Amino acid sequence: MAKFFIIKRRYLFVGGLVILVALIGLMGSLIGNTEIVSTPEQTEPEIKIVSIDFDPQIVIRDITYGEEMFKGVQILPASHFKVSAIIQNMTENTMTNVPVVLTIQSLEDKNKQISKEGIIPTLEPGATAKIAFENIEALGDATGKSATAGQHEMVLAIKANLEGGASQNTEARVVFNVDSSIKS
């Protein structure tokens, strides 16, 4: 005895559409361009910040404020400090009057900010120069009690100077906590 299956046309049509969409998606993924550029092309900086040093040195510690423990916090153990940086010319040209700006801002109170500027008179191709910013006073101090009172963000920025030969801006950011109760 034979059995008959009855399929309505609309179910056949919907099933056919689903198979067609799946085949088009499969063909698109096989034939389509698989190279997706998610970041713009990286360029070599004209001026590189090789290193940033703090005096006294920043220490990395696990620290407890109140009942909360913070792991791997960068702590500057003094409320007066010095920041120095080594800058390198990455071009084939001599640069003159390169402006370097150091900005320190309190993360607890964004209105508190210190800004100091220095100038590197001449920077030969491939050469390095050291610039130092001294007598910097912290904008807050955790003093072992508050996790936010001593948080600072430092931005070391090298500004473009077309007359001097630098056409790019370069900057480095460091977030650290000032806590004079910590002994290094």
C-alpha positions as a printed Julia matrix, in Angstrom:
184×3 Matrix{Float64}:
  0.0    0.0    0.0
  1.35   3.41  -0.92
  1.41   6.4    1.4
  0.97   9.9    0.12
  2.61  12.97   1.62
  0.88  16.23   1.04
  3.0   19.4    1.2
  1.42  22.78   0.83
  3.03  25.09  -1.71
  3.76  27.86   0.78
  5.85  25.5    2.98
  7.76  24.39  -0.11
  8.31  28.02  -1.1
  9.54  29.1    2.39
 11.87  26.07   2.62
 13.28  26.9   -0.81
 13.94  30.51   0.26
 15.79  29.36   3.38
 18.01  27.04   1.33
 18.62  29.83  -1.24
 19.68  32.34   1.46
 22.01  29.75   3.0
 23.62  29.04  -0.39
 24.09  32.76  -1.14
 25.72  33.26   2.28
 28.04  30.31   1.71
 29.03  31.56  -1.75
 29.63  35.06  -0.39
 31.93  33.8    2.34
 33.91  31.63  -0.1
 34.22  34.22  -2.87
 34.25  37.47  -0.84
 37.28  39.48   0.23
 38.67  38.0    3.44
 41.19  40.81   4.05
 39.62  43.22   6.5
 41.7   46.19   7.6
 40.59  47.12  11.1
 43.35  49.6   11.97
 44.87  52.34   9.87
 48.38  51.89   8.6
 50.9   52.47  11.37
 53.56  55.07  10.72
 56.93  55.32  12.38
 56.97  58.29  14.78
 59.38  61.12  14.03
 60.25  61.48  17.7
 60.16  58.56  20.1
 59.92  58.68  23.89
 62.47  56.02  24.82
 61.99  56.08  28.59
 60.39  58.0   31.44
 62.03  58.0   34.88
 60.72  59.2   38.22
 62.85  60.27  41.16
 62.06  58.75  43.66
 61.32  55.59  41.69
 57.77  54.32  41.25
 57.21  50.99  43.0
 54.58  48.44  42.05
 52.82  46.96  45.06
 49.65  45.32  46.24
 48.11  47.77  48.7
 45.05  47.89  50.93
 42.98  51.04  51.46
 40.22  50.53  53.99
 39.0   46.99  53.45
 39.69  46.87  49.72
 42.89  45.41  48.25
 44.36  46.78  45.02
 46.85  44.63  43.13
 49.79  45.95  41.11
 49.35  49.65  41.89
 52.09  52.01  40.65
 52.97  54.03  43.73
 55.17  57.11  43.92
 56.33  57.2   47.57
 56.83  60.99  47.87
 54.79  64.15  47.43
 57.67  66.01  45.71
 59.33  64.37  42.74
 61.25  64.76  39.49
 60.34  63.36  36.05
 62.91  62.88  33.3
 62.52  61.45  29.81
 64.84  60.31  27.04
 63.68  61.48  23.61
 65.04  60.13  20.29
 64.94  61.64  16.79
 63.84  58.86  14.39
 64.23  60.88  11.17
 67.13  61.72   8.86
 66.8   65.44   9.63
 68.1   67.62  12.44
 65.32  69.04  14.59
 65.52  72.31  16.49
 63.46  73.84  19.29
 61.45  70.7   20.04
 58.75  71.61  22.61
 58.08  69.04  25.35
 55.12  69.56  27.7
 54.59  67.68  30.97
 51.03  67.78  32.32
 50.0   66.16  35.59
 46.34  66.01  36.54
 44.64  64.73  39.68
 42.15  62.0   38.83
 40.17  62.75  41.99
 39.71  66.45  41.14
 40.06  67.12  37.4
 40.42  70.86  38.08
 43.81  70.34  39.75
 46.5   70.36  37.1
 50.19  71.21  36.75
 51.82  71.93  33.42
 55.52  72.46  32.75
 57.19  73.07  29.41
 60.71  72.47  28.22
 62.51  72.81  24.9
 65.17  70.59  23.38
 67.36  73.06  21.44
 68.81  70.62  18.86
 68.2   66.95  18.13
 70.45  65.34  15.51
 69.25  62.38  13.38
 69.14  59.22  15.52
 70.4   61.1   18.59
 68.8   61.07  22.01
 68.29  63.89  24.48
 67.32  63.82  28.15
 64.89  66.38  29.5
 64.07  66.73  33.19
 61.22  68.44  35.02
 62.15  69.07  38.65
 60.39  70.24  41.83
 57.0   68.81  40.97
 54.54  68.82  43.84
 51.85  66.14  43.95
 48.24  67.28  43.62
 47.03  64.8   46.22
 48.4   62.17  48.59
 46.73  58.91  49.59
 48.71  58.82  52.88
 47.71  55.18  53.33
 44.0   56.03  53.72
 42.33  56.73  50.36
 42.61  54.9   47.06
 41.51  57.92  45.05
 43.14  60.87  46.85
 46.57  60.23  45.36
 45.66  59.16  41.83
 47.42  61.16  39.12
 47.68  60.99  35.34
 50.86  62.27  33.74
 51.0   63.13  30.04
 54.39  63.78  28.44
 53.7   65.39  25.06
 56.11  66.35  22.3
 54.42  69.01  20.21
 54.79  69.43  16.46
 57.05  72.29  15.4
 57.08  72.65  11.62
 59.78  75.34  11.66
 62.0   73.08  13.77
 61.43  69.97  11.63
 58.87  68.03  13.71
 55.5   67.56  12.0
 54.0   64.94  14.36
 52.78  65.07  17.94
 53.92  62.27  20.26
 52.69  61.59  23.77
 52.97  59.06  26.57
 50.57  58.63  29.5
 51.3   57.2   32.94
 48.73  56.71  35.69
 50.17  56.44  39.19
 49.22  56.85  42.84
 51.07  59.19  45.21
 51.25  57.7   48.7
 53.89  59.2   50.99
 53.17  56.61  53.7
 54.81  53.9   51.54
 58.55  53.5   51.99
 60.45  52.13  49.01
